[in-house]
């Protein structure tokens, strides 16, 4: 189905995006913000939930782990969904699932029902971010994509940053159920507004669902994330299931999944089309994005709060407030950095951003028991500024080199990588911190262990600086690619930024 009134093209010689494009993307951004906010809002309530629901700390952790695992299983399927169904249908299904899961969670009489509600929420949340990225690439002209993709950075950065702060405030005053009761009307309002205003239809094709690919994807990405999360939760100590087992199963399943997708995409039936990997710029941006999310979620979101609480002995609320300025800075940089990308390209932004990230991570290695809180906050802000200079250009550059039919699959690959890289970074840093501490594995990390982990993070920052040197300058033609067996005509020819004209300062 095609809606020519609203499916704005994104290439030279085509008309500009219609006036309602901003409204449509605004609805998607607001919806995604509410959904991703809910991903972290519950993190501060796990201890209270463990007591109130009479379950162990390991069990209650599944409210977070189950959410992330569901995201890892569903996100790779979104490439298929965005080809098979219209964006409007995907949006309405996503918000409906999220609202239903929020209702189930708020009314849950016990832990099992609450976990079911969180899984249903995650099914809706997983689809929204790839839908948002794909919609921007399809509707917005190439010369304005950076600015629009900057709004997605706000969603990715600010929502997780303010989630624990809002959750802590609600928990101390109203109780944990209000974390869902206050989100529910927002989700319903977004659903109603979207149903009335969102006329975002596009060309679809009846792609058959390969059930074996779905199972392999679930086993592969789910196994990897579960194993990595197990390491991160236990700090490398004992766990109910040895972490290496699901990681090994996931790796084997993922390898078989890749082989099967390469075969299926020759007939245009792949669940997740892997042709984006034939574009050099996409691969470079993907590597940098992985390093970025390892440091953002592993070092900034896990190690730094651990340092604040275990070494500086701040409260949970104070540690949440300490990282809030950096998260807000990261979000506020989205639009300005996007505008700079539209003018100068990715390279002049990504290289200084990677340098700022590496420098700040090495500065973290100097922190000790007597470090002033203000200095810690300043270092964190520098880190977030560096990440902000990288995130929007990398997302836009990676998807901009793809043909229109690959945008949905590229978005799914990008979103899946963010989940896996974040889990991998958390596992590595927490394990290093535990083993580097005086008590060894299983003990609470101390100043020495955290310093060792920050050294590892600093080395990853150096790798990011090296990788940033491979980002192509603006206006440089994308190197010719070798087809991987799929006959997609013009889509696989060498392109300059997805057909966009060279930028000029």
Secondary structure, 3 states (H helix, E strand, C coil): CCCCCCCCCCCCCCCCCCCCHHHHHHHHHHHHHHHHHHHHHCHHHHHHHHHHCCCCHHHHCHHHHHHHHHHHHHHCCHHHHHHHCCHHHHHHHHHHHHHHHHHHHHCCCCHHHHHHHHHHHHHHHHHHHHHHHHHHHHHCCHHHHHHHHHHHHHHHHHHHHHHHHHHHHHHHHCCCCHHHHHHHHHHHHHHHHHHHHCCCCCCCCCCCCCHHHHHHHHHHHHHHHHHHHHHHHHCCCCCCCCHHHHHHHHHHHHHHHHHHHHHHHHHCCCCCCCHHHHCHHHHHHHHHHHHHHHHHHHHHHHHHHHHHHHCCCCCHHHHHHHHHHHHHHHHHHHHHHHHHHHHHCCHHHHHHHHHHHHHHHHHHCCCCCCCCHHHHHHHHHHHHHHHHHHHHHHHHHHHHCCCHHHHHHHHHHHHHHHHHHHHHHHHHHHHHHHHCCCCCCCCCCCHHHHHHHHHHHHHHHHHHHHHHCCCCCCCCCCCCCCCCCCCCHHHHCCCCCCCCCCCCC
